[in-house]
Amino acid sequence: MSMTFKYQYLSPLTPSTPMRLNIRFLYLLPVLALVFTDRAFTEFAFPDEDSPLLASYGLLLLGGSCGIVALCYRYLGPLMQRWLLVVVAALGVLALESYAGWQTWMVYPHVFAKFLVMIHVFAIYAFHRRFGPPPFGLLMSLLLLGLLANLAIYHPDALSLSAFLDNERGFASTSAMLLLLPTLYYFNQYLTRGGLLRLLTFFMGAALIIFLQHRSVWVAMGAALVLNAVLLLLGRVEGARLSSARLLPMVLLPLFVLVSGGLVALSDPHVVKKLEASLNDIAHPNTRGTGSWRMKQFEVYQPYLAEYPVAGMRLKGFELPVQFYTLAANGGGDEQVWTDGTGHHFHSFYVDRLFYFGGLGVLLTLLVPLLVLGRRLLSRAPLPPASAALAVFTLSSLVYSISYDWPLYFFGLLGLSLATAADPGRVPAPAAAAPPPHRQPLQHFGPFPTPRHANAAAAAARR
């Protein structure tokens, strides 16, 4: 369904040509409202990342998503409807447990929020099953321009060689991960439509991800490019051409960059040492870098994961004192990494869900997305380039989830990915454009048309 308004004015001295104003860009508003919760975008409006207005904005988004789900519920389809009902039932059981143990329906909102944020998945899914996909080109352009503007305005020092050597990233890992989506999009766009600018945009995004040094995003990008390459080789990306005209510039352009100055930077021993250290951290995640820190956190909480493997600790888990300690800054005894009563701040989506909700919590979150995306990837119908980029980004996020919990924007992108991956035959088709009206002969001295005459002329033109 294409949202198009027509304004028509008929004159005896001019042909009857209707004016059309396409407002499909409004389809972007729901998903952009969620994407803009990333720190790279909120920093423009809220320099203080702890501003209470951000919490109010989150509640506003949740209310809006609940409204969309209520209005577009019938567009969810049977599978998504059952998934939604299971999520609502889980929230109901959690509320009953809260009332039974603490005499209040929502004693710890932090725990409830882990299920409440899933409402955004159903809202974005239902919205785009109702109105069709958004203009992906505009969406990716806005994401890329916003991320680059944040770096240029607020973190220009992070783009220097000294920042690279000192590990000053500028971006948080969630923002670097978000950069992967337009990178994949322009990669597929280049292979389907060509264009040097698209290829340059892809390489710029990939190079910037590497430069920002979030190793978890490196691994996710590697997994994404491998999966995307498999889809291309199997002919699963609609319109992709793996011809020499497409592939040769992908080889020549990096060579040109290396010859024109890239080798100078790579020949710097400090840069080589930094890259080697990062690769060693990836190769030995249990003993080096932040991977060893995450492993220690997992080992501390492993007894609780083993004791509550099915449904987790739930509300009792929030009351549990923080178990993770580190060496004090003064070299003395251990000190808590975080304050009690603020959550356990797990640096892993899987550990977080296992701790609070056990294996059932992980299945409740991942089972349906894996079924929908897996069924779409295994079907014979090829994926449109934008849908392929979204599906690959979603699946690569499962790799990223080993090191970090899901940011809020990911729930919106997950809903959009599932909507584009659902059965194509069930997506409402855009309205066909009306044929141009029949050109009426000029009547130099005819009477000025009344509204009745104009309506009659328009009806005749449509016939």
VOPAGU-2260 file (C-alpha; in pm, 1 decimal, decimal comma):
REM VOPAGU-2260
SITE   aa  ch    i         X         Y         Z
SITE  MET   A    0       0,0       0,0       0,0
SITE  SER   A    1     152,0     326,2    -109,5
SITE  MET   A    2      48,2     631,4      86,2
SITE  THR   A    3      -3,6     893,5    -184,8
SITE  PHE   A    4    -213,2    1206,1    -178,6
SITE  LYS   A    5    -347,4    1352,9    -503,2
SITE  TYR   A    6    -427,9    1714,6    -562,0
SITE  GLN   A    7    -614,0    1782,7    -887,6
SITE  TYR   A    8    -708,0    2115,8   -1042,2
SITE  LEU   A    9    -869,8    2130,1   -1386,3
SITE  SER   A   10    -860,4    2440,3   -1601,1
SITE  PRO   A   11    -995,6    2500,6   -1950,7
SITE  LEU   A   12    -657,8    2646,8   -2043,5
SITE  THR   A   13    -430,5    2370,3   -1909,2
SITE  PRO   A   14    -426,1    1990,1   -1935,2
SITE  SER   A   15    -575,6    1807,0   -1639,4
SITE  THR   A   16    -255,1    1683,6   -1469,5
SITE  PRO   A   17    -287,8    1566,6   -1106,6
SITE  MET   A   18      -7,8    1647,7    -862,5
SITE  ARG   A   19     112,7    1361,3    -642,2
SITE  LEU   A   20     292,2    1400,1    -312,4
SITE  ASN   A   21     453,2    1076,2    -197,7
SITE  ILE   A   22     487,0    1063,8     179,9
SITE  ARG   A   23     629,7     713,2     212,6
SITE  PHE   A   24     912,7     864,4     416,4
SITE  LEU   A   25     666,2     867,4     705,8
SITE  TYR   A   26     697,6     489,4     715,3
SITE  LEU   A   27    1044,2     545,7     860,5
SITE  LEU   A   28     923,4     718,5    1175,5
SITE  PRO   A   29     854,4     411,4    1396,2
SITE  VAL   A   30    1186,4     239,7    1330,4
SITE  LEU   A   31    1380,6     566,9    1339,0
SITE  ALA   A   32    1225,9     649,7    1676,3
SITE  LEU   A   33    1387,4     331,6    1811,6
SITE  VAL   A   34    1715,8     368,5    1625,7
SITE  PHE   A   35    1754,8     719,7    1763,7
SITE  THR   A   36    1780,8     573,6    2114,6
SITE  ASP   A   37    2140,6     481,6    2035,8
SITE  ARG   A   38    2390,7     709,5    2205,9
SITE  ALA   A   39    2529,4     827,7    1871,9
SITE  PHE   A   40    2193,8     999,7    1809,1
SITE  THR   A   41    2077,4    1092,1    2159,2
SITE  GLU   A   42    2404,6    1280,3    2211,5
SITE  PHE   A   43    2278,7    1549,1    1973,2
SITE  ALA   A   44    1985,6    1632,0    2202,6
SITE  PHE   A   45    2102,9    1508,5    2543,8
SITE  PRO   A   46    2472,0    1563,8    2622,5
SITE  ASP   A   47    2412,3    1396,7    2958,8
SITE  GLU   A   48    2352,3    1029,4    2889,7
SITE  ASP   A   49    2180,2     994,8    3230,1
SITE  SER   A   50    1919,3    1259,3    3151,7
SITE  PRO   A   51    1577,8    1165,6    3295,8
SITE  LEU   A   52    1420,9    1275,7    2968,1
SITE  LEU   A   53    1572,0     969,6    2801,1
SITE  ALA   A   54    1381,0     744,8    3041,6
SITE  SER   A   55    1062,3     936,5    2962,6
SITE  TYR   A   56    1132,2     895,5    2592,5
SITE  GLY   A   57    1168,5     521,4    2642,9
SITE  LEU   A   58     829,3     504,8    2814,9
SITE  LEU   A   59     678,8     708,7    2530,7
SITE  LEU   A   60     817,4     460,6    2277,4
SITE  LEU   A   61     676,5     169,4    2474,0
SITE  GLY   A   62     334,0     331,1    2484,1
SITE  GLY   A   63     346,6     401,4    2111,7
SITE  SER   A   64     446,6      42,3    2034,5
SITE  CYS   A   65     160,8     -90,6    2246,6
SITE  GLY   A   66     -77,1     130,2    2049,8
SITE  ILE   A   67      55,6       6,2    1714,8
SITE  VAL   A   68      22,1    -355,6    1827,1
SITE  ALA   A   69    -337,9    -295,9    1936,2
SITE  LEU   A   70    -431,4    -123,9    1607,9
SITE  CYS   A   71    -244,9    -359,7    1373,8
SITE  TYR   A   72    -281,5    -685,3    1566,4
SITE  ARG   A   73    -449,6    -870,9    1278,4
SITE  TYR   A   74    -149,8    -803,8    1054,4
SITE  LEU   A   75      85,1    -998,4    1281,4
SITE  GLY   A   76     -14,2   -1334,9    1140,4
SITE  PRO   A   77     -69,4   -1658,2    1336,6
SITE  LEU   A   78     291,5   -1725,6    1434,1
SITE  MET   A   79     366,8   -1374,0    1555,1
SITE  GLN   A   80      31,5   -1355,2    1734,3
SITE  ARG   A   81     108,7   -1672,3    1928,0
SITE  TRP   A   82     455,0   -1540,3    2010,0
SITE  LEU   A   83     305,6   -1215,7    2137,5
SITE  LEU   A   84      56,3   -1401,3    2354,1
SITE  VAL   A   85     336,4   -1609,9    2505,3
SITE  VAL   A   86     535,1   -1294,6    2586,2
SITE  VAL   A   87     227,9   -1132,6    2746,1
SITE  ALA   A   88     163,9   -1452,1    2943,8
SITE  ALA   A   89     525,3   -1448,7    3067,9
SITE  LEU   A   90     479,1   -1089,1    3183,0
SITE  GLY   A   91     158,2   -1189,9    3358,0
SITE  VAL   A   92     328,4   -1475,9    3541,3
SITE  LEU   A   93     610,7   -1241,4    3642,8
SITE  ALA   A   94     356,9    -990,2    3776,1
SITE  LEU   A   95     182,3   -1260,7    3979,5
SITE  GLU   A   96     516,6   -1369,3    4122,9
SITE  SER   A   97     592,4   -1007,9    4212,4
SITE  TYR   A   98     258,9    -964,3    4389,0
SITE  ALA   A   99     288,3   -1294,1    4573,9
SITE  GLY   A  100     634,6   -1220,4    4705,8
SITE  TRP   A  101     646,4    -841,6    4738,6
SITE  GLN   A  102     277,7    -731,6    4741,3
SITE  THR   A  103     325,5    -513,3    4433,9
SITE  TRP   A  104     264,4    -595,4    4069,0
SITE  MET   A  105     600,6    -475,3    3936,6
SITE  VAL   A  106     857,8    -473,3    4213,5
SITE  TYR   A  107    1165,0    -455,0    3989,8
SITE  PRO   A  108    1095,0    -286,0    3652,5
SITE  HIS   A  109    1450,3    -374,3    3543,4
SITE  VAL   A  110    1349,3    -740,7    3517,2
SITE  PHE   A  111    1012,0    -672,1    3354,2
SITE  ALA   A  112    1179,8    -450,5    3095,7
SITE  LYS   A  113    1360,1    -748,9    2946,1
SITE  PHE   A  114    1024,5    -875,7    2818,2
SITE  LEU   A  115     856,4    -537,9    2769,2
SITE  VAL   A  116    1114,1    -426,3    2510,5
SITE  MET   A  117    1002,4    -716,7    2292,2
SITE  ILE   A  118     677,5    -526,1    2227,5
SITE  HIS   A  119     881,1    -311,1    1988,2
SITE  VAL   A  120     946,9    -618,6    1772,0
SITE  PHE   A  121     574,8    -681,6    1726,5
SITE  ALA   A  122     497,1    -313,1    1672,1
SITE  ILE   A  123     749,3    -263,9    1390,5
SITE  TYR   A  124     655,8    -598,9    1237,3
SITE  ALA   A  125     281,4    -524,4    1238,1
SITE  PHE   A  126     330,0    -169,1    1112,1
SITE  HIS   A  127     528,5    -273,3     806,6
SITE  ARG   A  128     307,7    -572,8     733,8
SITE  ARG   A  129      24,0    -324,2     725,0
SITE  PHE   A  130     185,1     -44,5     523,1
SITE  GLY   A  131     466,8    -222,5     341,1
SITE  PRO   A  132     843,1    -174,4     368,3
SITE  PRO   A  133     997,6     167,3     429,3
SITE  PRO   A  134    1221,9     344,7     177,1
SITE  PHE   A  135    1542,2     159,5     262,2
SITE  GLY   A  136    1768,8     394,0      70,5
SITE  LEU   A  137    1657,7     688,8     281,7
SITE  LEU   A  138    1680,1     483,4     602,3
SITE  MET   A  139    2038,8     375,0     537,8
SITE  SER   A  140    2143,5     723,2     432,1
SITE  LEU   A  141    2006,0     870,6     754,8
SITE  LEU   A  142    2179,7     606,6     966,2
SITE  LEU   A  143    2513,3     658,8     795,8
SITE  LEU   A  144    2497,1    1038,3     798,0
SITE  GLY   A  145    2391,7    1046,9    1163,3
SITE  LEU   A  146    2673,0     818,1    1275,9
SITE  LEU   A  147    2934,6    1007,9    1076,6
SITE  ALA   A  148    2802,9    1342,5    1201,9
SITE  ASN   A  149    2836,4    1225,6    1561,9
SITE  LEU   A  150    3197,4    1127,7    1507,2
SITE  ALA   A  151    3280,6    1451,3    1327,3
SITE  ILE   A  152    3109,1    1682,1    1577,5
SITE  TYR   A  153    3155,6    1516,1    1915,0
SITE  HIS   A  154    3451,2    1280,4    1870,8
SITE  PRO   A  155    3680,8    1417,0    1598,8
SITE  ASP   A  156    3987,1    1315,3    1798,2
SITE  ALA   A  157    3883,1     950,8    1770,9
SITE  LEU   A  158    3962,2     960,6    1398,0
SITE  SER   A  159    4334,8    1022,9    1446,4
SITE  LEU   A  160    4614,6     769,5    1438,1
SITE  SER   A  161    4706,9     847,3    1797,3
SITE  ALA   A  162    4349,4     765,3    1904,5
SITE  PHE   A  163    4378,6     433,4    1724,7
SITE  LEU   A  164    4701,3     349,1    1904,2
SITE  ASP   A  165    4564,1     464,7    2242,3
SITE  ASN   A  166    4239,1     270,1    2195,3
SITE  GLU   A  167    4022,3     584,3    2207,7
SITE  ARG   A  168    3722,2     462,5    2015,0
SITE  GLY   A  169    3480,7     754,8    2021,5
SITE  PHE   A  170    3187,8     526,9    1949,5
SITE  ALA   A  171    3030,0     278,3    2186,9
SITE  SER   A  172    3011,4     -77,8    2060,1
SITE  THR   A  173    2637,2     -43,9    1994,2
SITE  SER   A  174    2698,4     246,5    1755,4
SITE  ALA   A  175    2976,7      58,8    1578,6
SITE  MET   A  176    2744,9    -239,9    1541,8
SITE  LEU   A  177    2473,6     -17,9    1396,9
SITE  LEU   A  178    2724,0     100,6    1136,8
SITE  LEU   A  179    2738,0    -256,1    1007,1
SITE  LEU   A  180    2381,8    -237,9     872,5
SITE  PRO   A  181    2433,9      37,2     610,0
SITE  THR   A  182    2770,5    -121,0     528,6
SITE  LEU   A  183    2597,6    -446,4     434,0
SITE  TYR   A  184    2321,6    -259,1     255,5
SITE  TYR   A  185    2557,7     -70,1      25,0
SITE  PHE   A  186    2756,0    -387,9     -36,7
SITE  ASN   A  187    2446,6    -560,2    -172,5
SITE  GLN   A  188    2337,0    -247,8    -356,3
SITE  TYR   A  189    2669,4    -232,0    -536,4
SITE  LEU   A  190    2650,8    -595,3    -645,8
SITE  THR   A  191    2296,3    -550,4    -776,2
SITE  ARG   A  192    2299,8    -197,8    -916,6
SITE  GLY   A  193    2667,1    -107,4    -948,2
SITE  GLY   A  194    2799,5     242,2    -891,5
SITE  LEU   A  195    3138,7     350,3    -761,4
SITE  LEU   A  196    2981,2     559,7    -483,5
SITE  ARG   A  197    2808,3     253,7    -337,7
SITE  LEU   A  198    3133,1      60,3    -340,7
SITE  LEU   A  199    3319,3     347,6    -174,6
SITE  THR   A  200    3049,1     369,0      92,8
SITE  PHE   A  201    3081,8      -1,4     166,6
SITE  PHE   A  202    3458,7      17,7     203,0
SITE  MET   A  203    3432,6     331,8     413,6
SITE  GLY   A  204    3191,4     161,9     654,2
SITE  ALA   A  205    3403,9    -151,1     681,0
SITE  ALA   A  206    3724,4      48,5     732,5
SITE  LEU   A  207    3561,4     264,8     998,2
SITE  ILE   A  208    3441,1     -42,7    1187,0
SITE  ILE   A  209    3796,0    -175,0    1190,6
SITE  PHE   A  210    3938,0     162,0    1292,5
SITE  LEU   A  211    3699,7     192,5    1589,0
SITE  GLN   A  212    3851,8    -127,2    1732,1
SITE  HIS   A  213    3548,2    -294,4    1882,0
SITE  ARG   A  214    3667,6    -649,3    1840,5
SITE  SER   A  215    3323,1    -798,2    1899,9
SITE  VAL   A  216    3195,9    -594,8    1604,5
SITE  TRP   A  217    3493,4    -715,0    1398,1
SITE  VAL   A  218    3387,9   -1075,0    1456,2
SITE  ALA   A  219    3023,9    -992,8    1384,0
SITE  MET   A  220    3121,5    -816,9    1060,9
SITE  GLY   A  221    3332,7   -1115,1     956,6
SITE  ALA   A  222    3041,4   -1351,0    1018,0
SITE  ALA   A  223    2806,4   -1116,3     831,4
SITE  LEU   A  224    3030,1   -1090,6     523,6
SITE  VAL   A  225    3075,9   -1468,2     511,4
SITE  LEU   A  226    2701,4   -1529,0     534,9
SITE  ASN   A  227    2629,8   -1258,6     277,7
SITE  ALA   A  228    2888,1   -1409,8      42,0
SITE  VAL   A  229    2722,5   -1751,1      77,1
SITE  LEU   A  230    2386,1   -1601,4     -16,0
SITE  LEU   A  231    2542,5   -1433,1    -318,0
SITE  LEU   A  232    2717,5   -1748,7    -436,9
SITE  LEU   A  233    2394,2   -1945,1    -404,7
SITE  GLY   A  234    2208,9   -1683,4    -607,2
SITE  ARG   A  235    1983,6   -1592,0    -316,3
SITE  VAL   A  236    2018,6   -1212,9    -348,8
SITE  GLU   A  237    1784,8   -1081,8    -613,9
SITE  GLY   A  238    1958,2    -906,7    -902,3
SITE  ALA   A  239    2314,6    -962,4    -775,7
SITE  ARG   A  240    2576,5    -991,2   -1048,9
SITE  LEU   A  241    2909,9   -1153,6    -970,0
SITE  SER   A  242    3062,7   -1046,7   -1298,9
SITE  SER   A  243    3412,9    -918,0   -1357,6
SITE  ALA   A  244    3268,6    -568,4   -1402,0
SITE  ARG   A  245    3144,3    -585,5   -1042,3
SITE  LEU   A  246    3424,9    -781,6    -876,9
SITE  LEU   A  247    3728,9    -618,5   -1038,2
SITE  PRO   A  248    3673,0    -274,9    -877,6
SITE  MET   A  249    3639,0    -447,6    -540,1
SITE  VAL   A  250    3996,1    -568,4    -581,6
SITE  LEU   A  251    4145,6    -264,9    -752,1
SITE  LEU   A  252    4008,6      -5,3    -511,5
SITE  PRO   A  253    4180,9    -146,6    -197,9
SITE  LEU   A  254    4501,3    -186,5    -395,9
SITE  PHE   A  255    4482,5     176,0    -503,0
SITE  VAL   A  256    4434,7     286,9    -140,7
SITE  LEU   A  257    4733,1      80,5     -28,8
SITE  VAL   A  258    4960,4     210,9    -302,2
SITE  SER   A  259    4855,1     572,8    -250,4
SITE  GLY   A  260    4934,2     582,2     120,0
SITE  GLY   A  261    4782,4     290,0     302,0
SITE  LEU   A  262    5111,8     101,1     307,3
SITE  VAL   A  263    5274,8     392,1     487,7
SITE  ALA   A  264    5033,1     355,5     779,1
SITE  LEU   A  265    5053,5     -23,4     780,6
SITE  SER   A  266    5431,4     -12,5     780,0
SITE  ASP   A  267    5429,6     178,0    1110,1
SITE  PRO   A  268    5547,2     -72,5    1373,5
SITE  HIS   A  269    5309,8      71,4    1633,4
SITE  VAL   A  270    5010,5      13,8    1403,7
SITE  VAL   A  271    5123,6    -339,6    1323,6
SITE  LYS   A  272    5171,9    -415,3    1691,9
SITE  LYS   A  273    4827,3    -278,6    1773,6
SITE  LEU   A  274    4658,6    -488,9    1505,7
SITE  GLU   A  275    4846,7    -798,7    1617,6
SITE  ALA   A  276    4736,7    -742,5    1976,2
SITE  SER   A  277    4374,0    -706,3    1869,5
SITE  LEU   A  278    4386,6   -1021,8    1659,3
SITE  ASN   A  279    4546,7   -1211,4    1945,9
SITE  ASP   A  280    4266,7   -1094,3    2174,1
SITE  ILE   A  281    4014,3   -1236,2    1927,8
SITE  ALA   A  282    4204,9   -1562,6    1892,4
SITE  HIS   A  283    4235,0   -1604,9    2272,3
SITE  PRO   A  284    3911,9   -1457,1    2412,0
SITE  ASN   A  285    3936,2   -1645,3    2742,1
SITE  THR   A  286    4278,4   -1520,6    2842,8
SITE  ARG   A  287    4333,1   -1182,1    2676,9
SITE  GLY   A  288    4161,4    -844,4    2657,7
SITE  THR   A  289    3803,7    -783,8    2765,3
SITE  GLY   A  290    3722,8   -1143,7    2676,1
SITE  SER   A  291    3905,6   -1261,4    2987,3
SITE  TRP   A  292    3707,2   -1007,0    3192,1
SITE  ARG   A  293    3380,4   -1150,2    3056,8
SITE  MET   A  294    3498,6   -1501,8    3127,5
SITE  LYS   A  295    3566,1   -1412,1    3492,2
SITE  GLN   A  296    3219,1   -1260,8    3519,5
SITE  PHE   A  297    3066,9   -1576,3    3372,7
SITE  GLU   A  298    3261,1   -1800,0    3609,5
SITE  VAL   A  299    3139,6   -1601,8    3911,7
SITE  TYR   A  300    2774,0   -1640,3    3811,7
SITE  GLN   A  301    2797,6   -1993,5    3671,7
SITE  PRO   A  302    2678,9   -2159,9    3998,5
SITE  TYR   A  303    2356,2   -1958,3    3981,9
SITE  LEU   A  304    2308,8   -2045,6    3613,9
SITE  ALA   A  305    2350,2   -2413,9    3700,7
SITE  GLU   A  306    2113,3   -2391,8    3997,7
SITE  TYR   A  307    1831,4   -2228,5    3798,0
SITE  PRO   A  308    1875,1   -2362,5    3441,7
SITE  VAL   A  309    1510,3   -2372,6    3328,7
SITE  ALA   A  310    1342,2   -2046,0    3431,6
SITE  GLY   A  311    1631,6   -1852,6    3590,5
SITE  MET   A  312    1627,8   -1652,2    3913,8
SITE  ARG   A  313    1387,4   -1386,4    3782,5
SITE  LEU   A  314    1303,4   -1129,7    4051,1
SITE  LYS   A  315    1521,7   -1296,9    4312,6
SITE  GLY   A  316    1814,7   -1249,2    4077,2
SITE  PHE   A  317    1778,7    -872,8    4094,9
SITE  GLU   A  318    1793,5    -887,8    4475,2
SITE  LEU   A  319    2110,4   -1094,1    4467,1
SITE  PRO   A  320    2410,5    -875,6    4558,7
SITE  VAL   A  321    2659,5    -810,5    4281,9
SITE  GLN   A  322    2895,7   -1107,9    4275,8
SITE  PHE   A  323    3165,1    -969,2    4050,0
SITE  TYR   A  324    3461,0    -800,4    4215,6
SITE  THR   A  325    3781,4    -655,5    4081,8
SITE  LEU   A  326    4106,5    -531,6    4228,2
SITE  ALA   A  327    4071,9    -192,3    4395,6
SITE  ALA   A  328    4240,2     105,5    4236,9
SITE  ASN   A  329    4472,6     145,3    4534,4
SITE  GLY   A  330    4595,4    -211,5    4498,1
SITE  GLY   A  331    4414,0    -325,8    4811,4
SITE  GLY   A  332    4132,7    -576,9    4846,8
SITE  ASP   A  333    3865,1    -645,0    4592,6
SITE  GLU   A  334    3582,2    -399,2    4532,6
SITE  GLN   A  335    3244,4    -437,8    4366,5
SITE  VAL   A  336    3236,7    -351,0    3998,1
SITE  TRP   A  337    2878,9    -216,6    4028,5
SITE  THR   A  338    2650,7    -102,8    4304,5
SITE  ASP   A  339    2388,6    -341,6    4442,0
SITE  GLY   A  340    2036,1    -278,8    4320,2
SITE  THR   A  341    2137,5    -159,0    3972,9
SITE  GLY   A  342    2138,7    -495,0    3800,1
SITE  HIS   A  343    2429,2    -725,4    3729,9
SITE  HIS   A  344    2535,7    -559,5    3400,8
SITE  PHE   A  345    2609,8    -880,9    3214,3
SITE  HIS   A  346    2829,5    -829,4    2910,4
SITE  SER   A  347    2648,5   -1103,1    2721,9
SITE  PHE   A  348    2290,6   -1132,1    2602,8
SITE  TYR   A  349    2293,8   -1507,5    2660,9
SITE  VAL   A  350    2426,8   -1488,4    3016,8
SITE  ASP   A  351    2177,5   -1213,3    3098,7
SITE  ARG   A  352    1874,0   -1412,0    2979,2
SITE  LEU   A  353    1999,3   -1737,1    3130,9
SITE  PHE   A  354    2050,6   -1572,2    3468,4
SITE  TYR   A  355    1709,8   -1404,5    3484,6
SITE  PHE   A  356    1488,0   -1643,8    3284,8
SITE  GLY   A  357    1690,0   -1957,7    3214,5
SITE  GLY   A  358    1673,1   -2157,5    2894,8
SITE  LEU   A  359    1305,0   -2071,4    2854,5
SITE  GLY   A  360    1393,4   -1702,5    2838,6
SITE  VAL   A  361    1647,4   -1758,4    2563,5
SITE  LEU   A  362    1402,3   -1969,1    2361,6
SITE  LEU   A  363    1124,0   -1715,5    2412,5
SITE  THR   A  364    1342,8   -1447,2    2256,6
SITE  LEU   A  365    1522,1   -1635,1    1979,2
SITE  LEU   A  366    1309,6   -1928,0    1865,2
SITE  VAL   A  367    1060,0   -1744,1    1645,4
SITE  PRO   A  368    1316,2   -1509,8    1479,2
SITE  LEU   A  369    1534,6   -1809,7    1392,7
SITE  LEU   A  370    1234,3   -1995,3    1249,9
SITE  VAL   A  371    1120,9   -1699,9    1037,0
SITE  LEU   A  372    1466,8   -1607,1     908,5
SITE  GLY   A  373    1573,0   -1969,0     858,8
SITE  ARG   A  374    1259,9   -2050,5     661,1
SITE  ARG   A  375    1308,8   -1743,1     442,4
SITE  LEU   A  376    1676,0   -1813,7     374,5
SITE  LEU   A  377    1600,0   -2175,3     285,3
SITE  SER   A  378    1312,5   -2089,2      53,3
SITE  ARG   A  379    1362,7   -2080,1    -321,9
SITE  ALA   A  380    1256,2   -1720,0    -368,1
SITE  PRO   A  381    1558,2   -1485,2    -373,5
SITE  LEU   A  382    1585,1   -1206,9    -119,9
SITE  PRO   A  383    1570,7    -841,7    -222,7
SITE  PRO   A  384    1907,8    -676,4    -148,6
SITE  ALA   A  385    1775,0    -472,7     143,9
SITE  SER   A  386    1601,5    -774,6     297,4
SITE  ALA   A  387    1921,5    -977,6     263,0
SITE  ALA   A  388    2119,7    -705,6     441,9
SITE  LEU   A  389    1867,5    -696,2     727,2
SITE  ALA   A  390    1859,7   -1074,5     763,6
SITE  VAL   A  391    2238,7   -1099,6     762,5
SITE  PHE   A  392    2267,2    -815,0    1011,9
SITE  THR   A  393    2017,9    -983,1    1244,6
SITE  LEU   A  394    2194,6   -1318,6    1233,4
SITE  SER   A  395    2537,6   -1161,0    1280,0
SITE  SER   A  396    2399,4    -985,6    1588,0
SITE  LEU   A  397    2372,0   -1329,0    1747,0
SITE  VAL   A  398    2752,3   -1336,3    1735,7
SITE  TYR   A  399    2771,9    -985,1    1878,6
SITE  SER   A  400    2536,5   -1099,0    2156,1
SITE  ILE   A  401    2806,5   -1321,4    2300,7
SITE  SER   A  402    2986,3   -1008,4    2423,9
SITE  TYR   A  403    2702,9    -755,7    2476,5
SITE  ASP   A  404    2335,3    -736,4    2562,5
SITE  TRP   A  405    2095,3    -615,7    2295,0
SITE  PRO   A  406    2055,5    -237,2    2261,5
SITE  LEU   A  407    1702,6    -101,5    2238,6
SITE  TYR   A  408    1728,1     -16,4    1868,9
SITE  PHE   A  409    1794,8    -379,4    1782,4
SITE  PHE   A  410    1440,0    -479,5    1877,1
SITE  GLY   A  411    1306,8    -239,2    1615,7
SITE  LEU   A  412    1546,0    -361,1    1348,8
SITE  LEU   A  413    1458,0    -720,0    1439,8
SITE  GLY   A  414    1089,9    -645,2    1380,1
SITE  LEU   A  415    1173,0    -484,1    1044,7
SITE  SER   A  416    1391,8    -779,3     947,7
SITE  LEU   A  417    1117,6   -1029,1    1031,0
SITE  ALA   A  418     858,7    -823,3     841,8
SITE  THR   A  419    1068,4    -822,9     524,2
SITE  ALA   A  420    1153,9   -1191,8     566,9
SITE  ALA   A  421     794,5   -1306,8     611,1
SITE  ASP   A  422     599,5   -1465,9     329,4
SITE  PRO   A  423     621,8   -1214,3      43,1
SITE  GLY   A  424     273,6   -1307,2     -70,9
SITE  ARG   A  425     124,7   -1175,8     250,9
SITE  VAL   A  426     271,7    -827,1     223,1
SITE  PRO   A  427       8,5    -578,0     105,5
SITE  ALA   A  428      96,8    -479,5    -247,9
SITE  PRO   A  429     150,0    -108,8    -315,0
SITE  ALA   A  430    -139,4      56,5    -492,3
SITE  ALA   A  431     -87,6      75,2    -865,4
SITE  ALA   A  432     -19,9     420,2    -999,2
SITE  ALA   A  433    -318,7     568,4   -1177,3
SITE  PRO   A  434    -275,0     613,3   -1554,3
SITE  PRO   A  435    -231,2     969,6   -1674,4
SITE  PRO   A  436    -566,8    1133,8   -1747,0
SITE  HIS   A  437    -682,9    1187,9   -2099,2
SITE  ARG   A  438    -571,1    1522,3   -2229,2
SITE  GLN   A  439    -876,7    1736,5   -2298,9
SITE  PRO   A  440    -876,5    1974,9   -2597,6
SITE  LEU   A  441    -834,3    2339,9   -2516,0
SITE  GLN   A  442   -1152,0    2542,9   -2491,1
SITE  HIS   A  443   -1045,9    2902,5   -2529,5
SITE  PHE   A  444   -1375,3    3061,5   -2432,8
SITE  GLY   A  445   -1549,6    2780,1   -2247,2
SITE  PRO   A  446   -1713,1    2833,5   -1913,0
SITE  PHE   A  447   -1506,6    2806,5   -1595,1
SITE  PRO   A  448   -1564,7    2451,4   -1463,5
SITE  THR   A  449   -1772,0    2409,1   -1152,8
SITE  PRO   A  450   -1678,4    2140,5    -893,5
SITE  ARG   A  451   -1946,6    1919,2   -1044,6
SITE  HIS   A  452   -1793,4    1947,9   -1391,8
SITE  ALA   A  453   -1443,7    1888,6   -1254,1
SITE  ASN   A  454   -1553,1    1569,6   -1077,9
SITE  ALA   A  455   -1716,2    1446,7   -1396,2
SITE  ALA   A  456   -1401,5    1515,2   -1596,6
SITE  ALA   A  457   -1184,8    1334,9   -1342,4
SITE  ALA   A  458   -1417,9    1032,9   -1345,6
SITE  ALA   A  459   -1406,5    1021,6   -1726,0
SITE  ALA   A  460   -1026,2    1037,8   -1716,6
SITE  ARG   A  461   -1005,7     746,1   -1475,3
SITE  ARG   A  462   -1232,6     538,9   -1697,2
